[in-house]
Amino acid sequence: MSKARIISLLNQKGGVGKTTTTVNLAAGFAAAGNKVLVIDLDPQTHLGLHFGIDETAASVYDLLMDESITVTDALVNARENIDLVTSEVDLAAAESELASKIDRHDLLSKKIIPILDDYDFILIDCPPSLGLLTINALVASKELIVPMQTHFLALQGVSRLFETVQMLVGGLNPGLEVTGIVLCMHEKNTKLAREVVDDLQQFFDSSRESNVPWSNCVIFDPPIRRNVKLAEAPSFGQTIFDYEPNCAGAKDYAKLAESVMAMTREVTIETIKTIEVVSSTKAVPTEVENDST
């Protein structure tokens, strides 16, 4: 049984704190002594830049497109206990290039099998869309975490996202669970934020007895407060713990990492192999375009 928790971080709306959350969760896990792999599936390549890493010999594009490239060929050490598979802008073309491949939905899951026992956490930073790249992430994952802002449109987008995710992966990865929501750039004293959180909680409470991937979903505590240091850190190629370890953002992400670590999930290699078989025999709906609102 693999010890790795494989978690995709996804929101089809950009600018909600997804990459910031991926980077700083990884840093929080690593600080607790966990071995972490971070995979950047976003063609914007922001995750590598956030760690201060620009280019490597092989990227996730090479990993997906070239059968001879292994995941170890693409690994680069980003920090103590953190390895990274970087992205590149060419990844934007992968959607069309992968479309003709029979195994296009589970390429990533196959590639990471050899290193599952090497890591405690594998975090996948998804693009802000629900195309083939995101499907590869969801098929490879056991868990999904959704960073979001407490805005009305974001709330509407989350329920639609969950339903779309269920449709896309229902035949490919039936074991996928939505672990939780991370509230980013949160302003708890505003009426709108309180109303959105209340509506989210009611939505999850109403799903507890349903057979849906989000039936056990939680709103993680603490929320990530709006903090300028979190916006500044990427420009220096640093995590928030490198840049300003005593700021509110660092304290929030440290506590968030503890909250996520306290939730245990396990995935077996046999489960992933079963997913591969299922994905090769079942059709998947046409990929859904990203939400531009």
Buried (B, 14 or more C-beta within 10 A) or exposed (E): EBBBBBBBBBBBBBEBBBBBBBBBBBBBBBBBEBBBBBBBBBBBBBBBBBBBBEEBEBBBBBBBBEEEBBBEBBBBEBBEBBBBBBBBEEBBEBBEBBEEEEEBBBBBBBBBBEBBEBBBBBBBBBBBBBBBBBBBBBBBBBBBBBBBBBBEEBBEBBBEBBEBBBEBBBBBBEBBBBBBBBBBBBBEEEEEBEEBBEBBEEBBEEBEEEEBBBEBBBBBEBBBBBBEBBEBBBEEBBBBBBBBBEBBBBBBBBBBBEBBBEEEEEBEBEBBEBBBEBBEEEEBEEBBEBBEE
